[in-house]
Amino acid sequence: MKPIQVGLLGIGTVGSGVFNVLARNQQEIRRRAGRGIEIATVADLNVERAREVVGSDVKVVADARAVIADPSIDIVVELIGGYGIAKQLVLEAIAAGKHVVTANKALLAVHGTEIFAAAQAKGVIVAFEAAVAGGIPIIKALREGLTANNIQWIAGIINGTTNFILSEMRSKGLDFDVVLKEAQRLGYAEADPTFDIEGVDAAHKATLMSAIAFGIPVQFDKAYVEGITKLSAQDIRYAEQLGYRIKLLGITKRVEKGVELRVHPSLVPSKRLIANVEGAMNAVVVQADAVGTTLYYGKGAGSEPTASAVIADLVDITRLHTADPEHRVPHLAFQHDALSDLQVLPMGEVVTSYYLRLRVADQAGVLAKVTGLLADAGISIDAVLQREADEVGGEGSTQTDLIILTHDCQEALMDASIAKMQALPTVLAPITRIRKEELN
């Protein structure tokens, strides 16, 4: 049988990985897919660099639309990234009757509803395993492996850059700015790391997992997004003393009123497996009613790990492209006409517990005032830690740190309480608030 023909848009880090892994493992892939998978054409603005990667046997063009217009191409792989030209090319490929594989989480998190609807109408597949957690097959696990389950919640370390930074801050006791520069020097962080350190990249991925887990449209605009830029080494140290580690988590949870969708730093008990995921690695915990807790761990980025996911999608399409579209696995796991209208909750309605750090005047009655304000709001306290003056400001310091762990309460109540505590004349600096997730 003639190999299925693939057009590759972009031959950068991931694209070159796809080409190399496909060439190296062609025999095994053919045995699994039932026919060969061949990259017939590559489109890249840097034609000479592309030719250096793929050699003389593969057609190289500068115009991506020439690939889409080629009637011999069965699958278009979009590895350009971003929201702009990538969206146009994906929609044009779908309109031309091509199946699409993409690693573009930003595109799907923002425009996925439109793209999946277009694919459904045209009877083609849009596959995106590589868009979430790199080489970890979390999309297939959620969409197929756990299909018997009611999924209750997902919590994931889904951005390697921020996990590397937090791991270094904890192990070396360094502040954020210092570690960020080191991460950039080592290549773990981009020259402009905004999407990573502000939580946007993780929120794109959490949005896709939420849609698949709960059968709702992708709704990135409703996600709560908070990064790691305000974390300090002392908070990481205090958390450790309390038996926790701080991780940037993407969390989505089914609750009575709807769905939570949020990305923010979280205290996680140090005994949890996910709390011990270090460096640039990714991990996703899924809690479901029948199977219980499952953990997926691996490399969340990089040339060949991401290529592994892209090629898995190519194999799936090779197996399924001749099947009746109604018999394929739906893009978001649930049948397209059975998606739920569950609402994504505003952050003020989320219920969780908290770590608070207050820099206060070291004088009598301060703790009573602070805890009194929490009690007035109906917020109960789990633990209180006070750092002595010499640990905070040196011998003779007139300041101290109060660290408070709370039980569960509604975010809106906590917001109001923090505002009242901040107004106390004995509170000397902005209050640090980090959410606490027990993940049990």
Secondary structure, DSSP 4 states (H G I P E B T S, - for coil): -PPEEEEEE--SHHHHHHHHHHHHTHHHHHHHHSS-EEEEEEE-S-HHHHHHHH-SSSEEES-HHHHHH-TT--EEEE---SSSHHHHHHHHHHHTT-EEEE--HHHHHHHHHHHHHHHHHHT--EE-GGGSSTTS-HHHIIIIITTTS-EEEEEEE--HHHHHHHHHHHHH---HHHHHHHHHHHTSS-SS-HHHHTTHHHHHHHHHHHHHHHT----GGG-EE--STT--HHHHHHHHHTTEEEEEEEEEEEETTEEEEEEEEEEEETTSGGGG--TTEEEEEEEETTTEEEEEEEE-SSHHHHHHHHHHHHHHHHHHTTS-GGGSPPTTSS-GGG---PPBPPGGG-EEEEEEEEEEESSTTHHHHHHHHHHHTTPPEEEEEEE-HHHHT-TT-SEEEEEEEE--EEHHHHHHHHHHHHTSTTB-SPPEEEEE----
